[in-house]
Amino acid sequence: MAGGHGTRLYPITISVSKQLLPICDKPMIYYPISVLMLAGIKEILIISTPQDTPQFQRLLGDGSQIGLSISYAVQPRPEGLAQAFIIGEEFIRDHNSCLILGDNIFYGHGFFESLRKAANNHSGATIFGYWVQDPERYGVVEFDAEGNAISIEEKPVHPKSNYAVPGLYFYDDQVSAIASELKPSARGEFEITDLNMTYLRRNQLKVQKLGRGIAWLDTGTNESMIQAINFIHAIEQRQGLKIACIEEIAFRMGYISAVQLERIAISMKESEYGKYLLGLLDEREANRENGKGLL
């Protein structure tokens, strides 16, 4: 979901989608796409505004260059996250699906395992709980003494826990039918919290708590964007490895060959990003010569 007008970032987002703004050396949307790839998802629908959709198409094309199948749909007006499942009903059809927000960044030890566990749950819905110090800004999960989710409240004045719901959700094949039955909220939107509460009332909602070693960054304000940039930059500079490099992920997961990666890298060879991709090929060749096999 890469819609909205990004009004909290004006004037920066008057002429460009928030999800196309740079977080270090790559567009913001690379980060949620990388999460979907790590979850094993190769068919992706990007939902955006009428004016921004062509920009995403120019950036990502049909996804075939990195072994994905990317489609596009338009949300004419920002009428809530749950509307994604109405807009994308034909795309989803009778399959399970995942919704991720285009301005959410996840990183850390154990996240891949949490992601795959959620992706492998084929019944009901799975969302996540993440401890924050300001839960009143988010949808908040309340748990009973046994750790079971018993309620979800959107931006409560008096939060019943510190566990916020990040913008990453996994659903079974009921989701479009359930979303189509939702009524707009007082602010005129189809709320994702209402969708999740429907699953909860049916006893079909799982909530995974993300551990302290995982970072969830929401880049909806200028301050949070600066924090995200500093966080990503610090890790990449320290390790010399890139976060959310979708071409590298495609290569390591076997979606594209070395020849395909080289073609992409050469097209960007004047940038540090392109040089990093070329370095992956040099590393692969060195490993082969040393008998260490492929990356």
Salt bridges, closest charged atoms under 4 A:
ASP25 OD1 - LYS26 NZ 2.96
ASP25 OD2 - LYS242 NZ 2.49
GLU79 OE2 - ARG77 NE 3.09
ASP103 OD2 - LYS18 NZ 2.75
ASP134 OD2 - ARG137 NH1 3.07
GLU142 OE1 - LYS160 NZ 3.90
GLU189 OE1 - ARG187 NH2 3.62
GLU191 OE2 - ARG187 NE 2.66
GLU236 OE2 - LYS26 NZ 2.96
GLU236 OE1 - LYS242 NZ 3.93
GLU248 OE2 - ARG252 NE 2.74
GLU272 OE2 - LYS275 NZ 3.55
